[in-house]
């Protein structure tokens, strides 16, 4: 029989470390990793600058505009989109599922579930 195991990790880096440990110490058939890629947008905004262009009045003869600049923060991206939670799906033999589950728990996996 084949088992499908899923586990959640706080970051993709933790998930990748657990996957490397699984491949070196247990017999797994396949591994898939799913994570929120839009969270990287918030990380890129940390050291950036936001520019706001303020147009002049429509009735004025010159069209100069004012530019306001402010440091960008990751608060521009809402909190649920900033989460870097990663879900790992592992397919293995049923007799190896206990070892895989133990490794995932030891590496910081949350909500580890085994499905037959």
C-alpha positions, 0 to 999 in steps of 0.5 A: 500500500501507498501512504500520502503524508502532509505536513505544514512548515512555517517557511519554505527553508524549513520545509526544504531542510526536512525534505533533504533529511527525508530523502537521505534517511527514508525511502520516499517515492515523491515529494511536493512542496506548495507555498505562498509565493506572493509573500516574497513581494513583502520581503522585497518592499522592506528596503524600498521607497514609495513615491506618491505623485500629487497633481497640481490643480486643473486650472493652473497653467503649469503642470508641475507636480509634487512628488512625495517619497516615503520608506516602503514597509511590508505593511502595504501587503496584507498579513495573510499574504505575508505568511510563508507557510509551506505544505509538504506532500510526501508519497511513500510505502505504508511501512515507511510512513511511521519513519517519515512522520517521525522525521517530519515531527522532529524537523518542526512539521505541524499538522502531520497527517497520514492518509492511506 
